[in-house]
Amino acid sequence: MRIRMRIKISGTRDGVEWPDKGGFVDLPDEEAAQLLRDRVAEPLPALPVEETATAADDAEQAAPARRRTQAKK
């Protein structure tokens, strides 16, 4: 879960300094929930997932040719 820090926590987490007040950090849900309950942090919306599209081969993109038939009279 992504959270924004409301205060500066001294020390480190897994060897990395905690972000400054207003900074953000991604934490496991349970750990983030505890900081939210303690009002040390506030939730941030999750980052949008960037969609990537790949082009298919020309042969795959081409629609099959349709045979035209003339109406019988």
C-alpha positions in Angstrom: 0.0 0.0 0.0 1.3 3.5 -0.8 1.2 6.0 2.0 2.3 9.6 2.6 4.1 10.4 5.8 2.4 12.9 8.1 5.5 13.1 10.3 9.2 12.3 10.1 10.1 8.9 11.7 13.7 8.7 12.8 15.7 5.7 12.0 15.6 3.3 9.1 13.3 0.6 7.7 15.2 -2.4 6.1 18.3 -0.2 6.1 16.6 2.8 4.3 15.8 6.1 6.0 12.1 6.8 6.4 10.8 9.4 4.0 10.5 13.0 5.2 7.1 14.5 6.2 5.0 14.6 3.0 7.1 11.9 1.3 5.6 8.6 0.3 6.5 4.9 0.7 5.1 1.6 -0.4 4.7 -0.8 2.4 3.0 -4.2 3.0 -0.7 -3.7 3.7 -0.5 -4.7 7.4 2.4 -2.3 8.2 0.8 0.5 6.3 -2.5 0.0 8.1 -0.8 0.3 11.4 0.8 3.6 10.5 -2.6 4.8 9.2 -4.3 3.8 12.5 -1.5 5.6 14.4 -2.2 8.7 12.2 1.5 8.8 11.3 0.6 8.5 7.6 -2.3 9.0 5.2 -3.3 6.8 2.3 -2.4 7.6 -1.3 -4.1 6.3 -4.3 -2.3 3.4 -6.0 -0.2 4.3 -9.0 -2.0 3.7 -12.3 -0.9 0.6 -14.1 0.7 1.7 -17.4 -0.8 -0.3 -20.2 1.5 -1.3 -23.0 0.3 -2.5 -26.4 2.3 -4.5 -28.8 1.6 -4.4 -32.5 0.6 -7.7 -34.1 2.2 -8.9 -37.3 0.5 -7.6 -40.5 -0.7 -11.1 -41.3 -2.5 -11.3 -37.9 -4.0 -7.9 -38.3 -5.4 -8.4 -41.7 -9.0 -9.5 -41.9 -9.7 -12.5 -44.1 -10.8 -11.5 -47.6 -14.5 -12.0 -48.3 -15.7 -13.3 -51.5 -18.3 -11.2 -53.1 -21.1 -12.9 -54.8 -23.6 -11.4 -57.2 -27.2 -11.8 -56.4 -29.0 -14.2 -58.8 -31.8 -12.8 -60.8 
